[in-house]
Amino acid sequence: MVLLENFHVFNCRSERLSAFKIPIVRNRLLIGGLIAAQGVHVVSMHVPFMQKVLGVAPVTMEQWFSFCALASLLLLAMELYKLWQRRQQSG
């Protein structure tokens, strides 16, 4: 879920503009927060105490790639929705 939200945050920067049209470096605080959140998530999966508290386990690199691919589907879906919205408003 953390990874999914980290992908979705790029869509949330604008309701109409494509996430790819807005420069990433425009909001450095957002990037810092995203890196920090994902960092805490990854670290908590590798610290034995936190594994027990949160009930999590480390994931393999193959699983990370799968999760990133799934999370990127949300980015794609929102981009298609924004495109559809722009076409509806202009035509």
Sequence and secondary structure as in RCSB ss.txt:
>XXXX:A:sequence
MVLLENFHVFNCRSERLSAFKIPIVRNRLLIGGLIAAQGVHVVSMHVPFMQKVLGVAPVTMEQWFSFCALASLLL
LAMELYKLWQRRQQSG
>XXXX:A:secstr
 HHHHHHHHHHTT SSS TTTS GGG HHHHHHHHHHHHHHHHHHHSHHHHHHHT     HHHHHHHHHHHHHHH
HHHHHHHHHHHHHHH 
